[in-house]
Amino acid sequence: MFRTYKYRIRPTPSQEATLLSWLDLTCELYNAALQERNEAWRKQRKSISKYDQQAQLAAIREVRPDIDVPIIAQRGVLSRADKAYAAFFRRCKAGEKAGYPRFKSKKRWDSIEFQNKPINGLIQGKRILVPKMGLVRISLHRPIEGTPATLNLKRINGKWYAMIGCDGVPDKPLAPTGKEVGIDLGLLSFVATSDGEIIENARALKTARLHMERAQRRVTRRTKGSNRRRKAVALLAKRHARVANIRRENHIKVARSLVSKYDTIYIESLKIKALSKSRLSKSINDAAWSSFKNWLSCKAEEAGRVIIEVDPRFTSQTCSGCGRVEKKSLSTRVHDCECGLTLDRDINAAINIKRLGSSLRREASAVGGPRRPEKLSGEAK
């Protein structure tokens, strides 16, 4: 399994000055690579590959002796430009919004990628070996597993981080519990399970709204290009980063809790992108369902659990006791059926999701389908 570890690094002032100069030079190379591709196609109708551009690096370094960036970092920049064009053509073929690759401003260029064969001796005690720089202090808050294969240095809100991609990370399957659960994602309650458990929504953005609005107004009042505006922008970025950290921590805790209790988890297959454009867009974006589903998938894969997605249609309207379908508005938070069943609306939906997922899994097993399906879809009856 491939996994990326993120650690805080603490370069000295001279090392940080070198890293900042590398950022400027790699940004310049990226824009030059885009310019060369654009000009070649506009004037000669010729496509240039990343290998053609990588072959020019030696000549460029001879002409520009001021370039002290490691050549593997320059190759990473050209690979990044190639990926941008590959994604552009993929979106064109799929009929999506194309989004032609754009030139990058130095203000938005914050990472240096080192992609090469497996790196030997990357971590030496409490320091990390950065190519052509030497040893840099690193805060190893957890051990690295597997073989380091990629290294990415990123500057976030004035702090430097090392993203270390490792191959061959062993799986850590948990002991089977013999339990399965259906979960319903919501806004009032973040997660409701078919076992009756309700996990509250952290509402990270709503909690920090006052501080973020003040920071945003401070940015608006400052003159563009001034030092005071630069400091105000940095403060606003820190506010946003804190909200993102709270949200991510909550997602990881909830995902770990579910994965440790259940072997199989049934979840809604929501069209989150479409829902984020509705009148509840602010609350939906604050809940960040897509991010939570990604974390749940990662933790389940590591633990050897199964995640099955089911169609969410009518799961909130159908009675989990008798199967009667009755439309309810979003303001109706209690499911009260004529059969006498009364329970929370979200828990009722979670029970239906579990029932539907279990039936789909049995059908897949009956027709000789995969033993451990990762994704199934169906329609509530």
C-alpha positions in Angstrom: 0.0 0.0 0.0 1.2 3.5 -0.8 0.9 6.1 1.9 2.0 9.7 2.3 3.3 11.0 5.7 3.2 14.6 6.6 5.8 16.1 9.0 6.7 19.6 10.1 10.2 20.6 9.2 12.2 23.5 10.8 14.8 24.8 8.4 17.4 27.4 9.6 17.1 30.9 8.2 19.7 30.2 5.5 18.0 27.0 4.6 14.6 28.7 4.4 16.1 31.4 2.2 17.3 28.7 -0.2 13.9 27.0 -0.2 12.2 30.3 -1.0 14.6 30.9 -3.9 13.9 27.3 -5.1 10.2 28.1 -5.1 10.7 31.2 -7.3 12.9 29.3 -9.8 10.6 26.3 -10.0 7.6 28.6 -10.6 9.5 30.3 -13.4 10.3 26.9 -14.9 6.7 25.8 -14.8 5.5 29.0 -16.5 8.3 28.6 -19.1 7.2 25.0 -19.8 3.6 26.1 -20.3 4.8 29.0 -22.6 6.9 26.6 -24.7 4.0 24.2 -25.2 1.6 26.9 -26.1 3.9 28.5 -28.6 4.9 25.2 -30.2 1.2 24.4 -30.8 0.2 27.8 -31.9 3.0 28.3 -34.4 3.8 24.8 -35.5 0.9 22.6 -34.4 3.4 20.5 -32.6 3.0 18.8 -29.2 5.9 18.8 -26.8 6.3 16.0 -24.2 7.8 16.3 -20.8 10.8 14.2 -22.0 11.5 16.7 -24.7 11.6 19.4 -22.1 13.6 17.4 -19.6 16.3 16.9 -22.3 16.7 20.7 -22.3 17.5 21.0 -18.6 21.2 20.5 -18.9 21.6 23.3 -21.5 19.4 25.6 -19.4 21.6 25.0 -16.3 24.7 25.9 -18.3 23.2 29.2 -19.6 21.7 30.0 -16.1 24.4 29.4 -13.5 22.2 31.1 -10.9 19.9 28.0 -11.0 20.8 25.9 -7.9 17.6 23.9 -7.8 18.2 20.1 -7.8 17.6 18.7 -11.2 15.1 16.1 -9.8 13.0 19.0 -8.5 13.1 20.5 -12.0 12.0 17.2 -13.5 9.1 17.2 -10.9 8.0 20.6 -12.2 7.9 19.4 -15.8 6.0 16.3 -14.7 3.5 18.6 -13.0 3.1 20.6 -16.2 2.6 17.4 -18.2 -0.1 16.3 -15.7 -1.9 19.6 -16.1 -2.2 19.1 -19.8 -3.2 15.4 -19.4 -6.0 16.4 -17.1 -7.1 19.2 -19.5 -7.4 16.7 -22.4 -9.1 14.2 -20.2 -11.8 16.7 -19.2 -12.2 17.7 -22.9 -12.9 14.1 -23.9 -15.3 13.6 -21.0 -17.3 16.7 -21.9 -16.5 18.5 -18.7 -15.4 22.1 -18.1 -12.0 22.0 -19.7 -9.9 24.5 -17.6 -6.9 25.1 -19.8 -3.6 25.1 -17.8 -2.8 28.6 -16.5 0.4 30.4 -15.6 1.1 30.3 -11.8 1.8 33.4 -9.7 4.6 33.1 -7.2 2.0 33.8 -4.4 0.2 30.6 -5.4 3.3 28.4 -5.9 4.2 26.8 -2.6 5.6 23.3 -3.1 8.8 21.6 -4.4 8.5 18.1 -5.6 11.3 15.5 -5.6 10.3 12.5 -7.6 12.9 9.8 -8.3 13.7 6.2 -7.5 13.5 5.0 -3.9 15.3 7.4 -1.6 18.0 5.9 0.7 19.0 7.5 4.0 16.1 10.0 3.8 15.6 10.1 7.6 18.7 10.4 9.8 17.8 10.6 13.4 15.8 13.8 13.9 16.7 15.2 10.5 15.7 14.8 6.9 18.1 14.7 4.0 17.0 17.3 1.4 18.8 16.9 -2.0 21.5 19.5 -2.6 20.8 21.1 0.8 21.7 18.6 3.4 20.1 17.8 6.7 17.0 19.7 7.9 15.4 19.3 11.3 12.1 17.4 11.2 9.5 16.6 13.9 8.9 12.9 13.6 5.7 12.5 15.6 5.1 9.0 14.2 7.4 6.4 12.6 7.7 6.0 8.9 6.8 2.6 7.4 7.6 1.3 4.0 10.2 2.6 1.5 10.3 6.3 0.9 9.8 7.0 -2.8 8.7 10.6 -3.2 9.4 13.8 -1.3 7.4 17.0 -1.5 8.3 20.1 0.5 5.4 22.4 1.0 5.0 25.9 2.6 1.7 26.4 4.4 1.0 29.6 6.2 4.7 30.4 6.6 5.5 26.9 7.9 7.3 24.2 6.0 6.1 20.5 5.8 7.6 17.4 4.3 5.3 15.0 2.4 7.0 11.7 2.2 5.4 9.1 -0.1 6.2 5.5 0.9 5.7 2.3 -1.0 5.1 -1.1 0.6 3.4 0.1 3.7 1.9 -3.0 5.4 -1.8 -3.2 6.0 -3.0 -3.4 9.5 -6.2 -5.4 9.4 -8.4 -5.3 12.6 -9.9 -8.4 14.1 -13.4 -9.1 12.7 -16.4 -8.0 14.8 -19.1 -9.7 12.8 -21.2 -6.5 12.8 -22.5 -4.3 10.0 -24.0 -0.9 10.0 -25.8 1.6 7.8 -25.0 5.3 8.2 -26.9 8.4 7.2 -25.0 11.6 6.6 -26.8 14.8 7.7 -26.4 18.4 8.7 -28.1 18.6 12.1 -26.4 15.4 13.1 -23.3 14.5 11.2 -23.7 10.8 11.2 -26.6 8.6 12.3 -26.2 4.9 12.5 -28.7 2.0 12.2 -27.7 1.0 15.8 -29.2 4.3 17.0 -26.0 6.2 17.6 -26.0 9.9 16.6 -22.7 11.8 16.1 -23.1 15.6 16.3 -21.9 17.9 13.6 -18.7 19.8 14.5 -19.8 22.9 12.5 -16.2 24.2 12.3 -17.0 27.0 9.9 -20.1 28.2 11.8 -18.2 28.3 15.1 -15.4 30.4 13.6 -17.6 32.6 11.5 -17.2 35.7 13.6 -13.4 35.6 13.7 -13.2 34.8 10.0 -15.5 37.7 9.0 -13.4 40.1 11.1 -10.2 38.8 9.4 -11.8 39.2 6.0 -13.0 42.7 6.6 -9.4 43.6 7.8 -8.1 42.3 4.4 -10.7 44.4 2.5 -9.7 47.6 4.3 -6.0 47.2 3.6 -4.4 48.8 0.5 -3.4 46.2 -2.2 0.3 45.6 -2.3 1.0 46.9 1.2 2.7 45.1 4.0 -0.3 45.5 6.3 -2.5 43.7 3.7 0.1 40.9 3.4 -0.1 40.4 7.2 -3.9 40.5 7.1 -4.0 37.9 4.3 -1.7 35.7 6.4 -4.0 36.0 9.4 -7.0 35.1 7.3 -5.2 32.1 5.9 -4.5 30.9 9.5 -8.2 31.2 10.3 -9.1 29.1 7.4 -6.4 26.5 8.2 -7.7 26.2 11.7 -11.2 25.5 10.5 -9.8 22.9 8.0 -7.8 21.2 10.8 -10.8 21.0 13.1 -12.9 19.5 10.3 -10.3 17.0 9.3 -9.7 15.9 12.9 -13.4 15.3 13.4 -13.6 13.2 10.2 -10.7 11.1 11.2 -12.1 10.4 14.6 -15.5 9.4 13.3 -14.0 7.2 10.6 -11.8 5.4 13.0 -14.7 4.9 15.4 -16.9 3.3 12.7 -14.1 1.2 11.3 -13.1 -0.2 14.7 -16.7 -1.3 15.4 -18.0 -2.7 12.2 -16.8 -5.1 9.4 -19.2 -3.7 6.8 -20.4 -0.1 6.5 -23.2 0.9 4.2 -23.3 4.5 3.2 -25.2 6.8 0.9 -24.0 7.4 -2.6 -24.7 11.1 -2.6 -24.2 13.6 -5.5 -22.3 16.0 -3.2 -21.2 18.4 -6.0 -24.8 19.0 -7.0 -26.0 19.3 -3.4 -23.3 21.9 -2.7 -25.1 24.2 -5.1 -28.4 24.1 -3.3 -29.8 26.5 -0.8 -28.0 24.5 1.9 -24.6 24.9 0.2 -22.9 26.6 3.1 -23.9 23.9 5.6 -23.1 21.1 3.2 -19.6 22.5 2.5 -19.0 23.0 6.2 -19.9 19.3 6.8 -17.6 18.3 4.0 -19.2 14.9 3.3 -16.8 14.1 0.4 -13.8 14.6 2.6 -15.3 12.3 5.3 -16.1 9.6 2.7 -12.5 9.7 1.5 -11.2 9.3 5.1 -13.6 6.5 5.8 -12.5 4.7 2.6 -8.8 5.1 3.6 -9.3 3.8 7.1 -11.5 0.9 5.9 -8.9 -0.1 3.4 -6.1 -0.1 6.0 -8.2 -2.1 8.5 -9.6 -4.6 5.9 -13.2 -3.4 6.2 -15.8 -3.2 3.5 -17.5 0.0 2.4 -20.7 -0.3 0.2 -22.5 2.6 -1.3 -26.2 2.5 -1.9 -28.7 4.7 -3.7 -30.2 7.1 -1.0 -33.5 7.7 -2.8 -36.5 7.3 -0.5 -34.4 6.1 2.4 -35.7 9.0 4.5 -39.3 8.6 3.3 -39.6 4.9 3.7 -40.7 3.4 7.1 -38.0 0.9 8.2 -40.8 -1.1 10.1 -43.5 -1.6 7.5 -42.0 -0.2 4.3 -44.7 2.4 3.8 -43.5 5.5 1.8 -44.6 8.9 3.0 -43.0 12.2 1.9 -41.6 14.3 4.7 -40.2 17.8 4.6 -36.7 18.6 5.9 -38.3 20.3 8.9 -39.8 17.0 10.0 -37.1 15.4 12.2 -39.1 12.6 13.7 -40.4 9.6 11.8 -43.9 8.7 13.0 -45.6 6.0 11.0 -49.1 4.6 11.2 -47.6 1.2 12.1 -46.6 2.7 15.4 -42.9 3.1 14.7 -41.5 6.4 16.1 -37.9 7.2 15.9 -35.4 9.8 14.7 -35.7 10.5 11.0 -31.9 10.0 10.3 -31.8 6.7 12.3 -34.8 5.5 10.2 -32.9 6.4 7.0 -29.8 4.6 8.3 -31.8 1.4 9.0 -33.1 1.5 5.4 -29.6 2.0 4.1 -28.4 -1.0 6.0 -31.3 -3.1 4.8 -30.8 -2.1 1.2 -27.0 -2.6 1.3 -27.4 -6.1 2.8 -29.9 -7.1 0.1 -27.6 -5.9 -2.6 -24.7 -7.7 -1.1 -26.6 -11.0 -0.9 -27.7 -10.6 -4.5 -24.1 -10.0 -5.6 -23.0 -13.1 -3.8 -25.9 -15.2 -5.2 -24.9 -14.4 -8.8 -21.2 -15.1 -8.2 -20.2 -11.5 -7.7 -17.2 -10.3 -5.8 -16.9 -11.6 -2.2 -16.1 -8.2 -0.8 -17.7 -5.6 -3.1 -16.4 -2.1 -2.5 -19.2 -0.2 -4.2 -22.7 -1.3 -5.1 -25.7 0.8 -6.0 -29.4 0.1 -6.0 -32.8 1.6 -5.6 -34.9 1.6 -2.4 -38.1 -0.3 -2.7 
